[in-house]
């Protein structure tokens, strides 16, 4: 069924032709505007939109081809039917080039006129629907491609994470050196969290503080053997509360006011407490997330490696309690000296 209420422009200098077109198209449900000359038709085209138009080739003041050019500029999808008593091949070719839909030779019947106009408008409607569906299809395809890219990225990332944990398991099985073990854990943690650097800190009890044990991606002199307060700062908070901390804003007080973090010059931090048998043995910290910010996913992955690091740090602390050194009057061997 043809869309009803299409706006149709009829331009012909013969009153009988205009009346025939207006009555036939009106009965077909269309809204018809009629003009007898080119000047008034051009004004109508300039001031409004038309779905279809019937133009006589020969008109006072202008011609049908001029009107054809004008309406196509204003309403490119308009169905234009040219009416003529005679037409040269040259005129027909020019009309087709300009976008005319069909010719009607005088005299013509009302039925032919309505059939041609309805067919043209229906065709335009279907083409419009086709274009809309094509746009929707392209949008859906673009979304599918984006989702496929995201899925591929997640698979790639998951494969990298799995590879990191497989490599870590192999290295833990092969290593007999606690230093190498902790470094392997840090390398795996850096890979899965996409951090630039990482460090492990153990708790020392007399006086209570964190002490840097080992690092990857930072200068050892900036971490190993350095003391970090437990009563303040982001790392100390993670150690005392046993709750992981994430901070991605370098201007926040958690980083800007932290003496140790300020000294390291880091931009973002993920600090995970090292818990073993219900006790916090230290903290593993990841610094400067390369993709912009640490996330809950980063935290979940960090927890996997922190469990391994907690065992190693606990073992170091047990060794330190058994070893007495004349260099220490507090009975605690510096964890850094054990590595």
Residue, then its C-alpha position, 0 to 999 in steps of 0.5 A: x500500500x502506497x504511503x498516503x498524504x505525499x506532497x505533489x507539485x503539479x506545474x502545467x500552463x494548461x488548466x485542464x491538465x492541472x485539473x486532471x492531475x489535481x483531481x486524480x492525485x487528490x483522489x489517490x490521497x495525495x496533497x497537491x499544489x498546482x502552478x501554471x508557470x515556472x516562476x511561481x513553481x520555483x518559488x514553491x520549490x524554494x519554500x517547501x519540500x515535495x515528494x513528487x512533481x509533475x512538470x510540463x517540459x514547455x512552460x511560460x518563463x522557464x522550462x521543465x528541465x530548469x524546474x527539475x534541476x531546482x527540485x532535485x537540489x531542494x528535494x533529491x529524493x523527489x519523484x519527478x514526472x515530465x509531461x510533454x506533447x513531444x520530446x526529442x532524444x536530447x531532451x529525454x537524455x538530459x532529463x534522465x541525467x538530471x534525475x527524472x523518474x519518467x515521461x508522460x506523453x499528452x494526452x495521458x489518462x488519470x490512471x496512468x498518472x496515478x500509477x506512475x506517481x504511486x510507483x515512484x513514491x513507493x520505490x522511494x519509500x522502499x529505497x529509504x527503508x533500505x538505506x535505513x536498514x543498511x545504516x542500522x546494519x552497518x552500525x550493528x556490524x561496527x558494534x559487533x566488530x568493536x565487541x569482537x576486538x574487545x573479546x580478542x583483547x580480553x582473550x589475549x590478556x587472559x592468555x598473557x595472564x595464564x602464561x605469566x602464572x604458568x611461568x611463575x609456577x615453573x620458576x617457583x618449582x625450579x628456584x631454591x633461592x628466596x631472592x630469585x623466588x621473590x623476583x619471579x613473583x614480582x615479574x609475574x605480578x608486573x606482567x598481569x597488572x601491567x605495572x611499570x615496577x613493583x616491590x616487596x616490603x616485610x614487617x619488622x617489629x622492633x621498632x614496628x615498620x615496613x622494610x624494603x626487601x626486593x624490587x623490580x623496575x626501581x633502583x634497589x638502593x631506593x627500596x631495599x633496606x629502606x624503612x617505611x612507617x607503619x603509622x602513616x602512608x598508603x603502604x603502612x595503611x595496607x599493612x596495619x589494616x590488612x586491606x588492599x589499597x589502590x590509588x590512581x591520582x598522583x595529586x591525592x594526599x595518599x601519594x603526594x603526602x607519602x614520604x616514601x612514595x614521593x621519594x620514588x616518584x610514582x604516579x599510581x599504586x596498588x598495595x596488597x597486604x601479604x597475609x599468612x596464617x591470619x597475620x600480615x607479613x608485609x606488603x607487595x606494591x605495584x607502581x605506575x599502571x601502564x594503561x592508565x589506572x589500576x582496577x579491581x581486575x588488577x587487584x584480583x590478579x595481584x592477590x594471586x601473586x601476593x599469596x606466593x609472596x606472603x609465603x616467601x616473606x614469612x619464610x624469611x622472617x622465620x629464618x631471621x628469628x632463628x639467626x642471631x647476629x652480633x651486628x643486631x642487638x634487637x635479635x632481628x636479622x635485617x631481611x635485606x641482609x638475607x637476600 
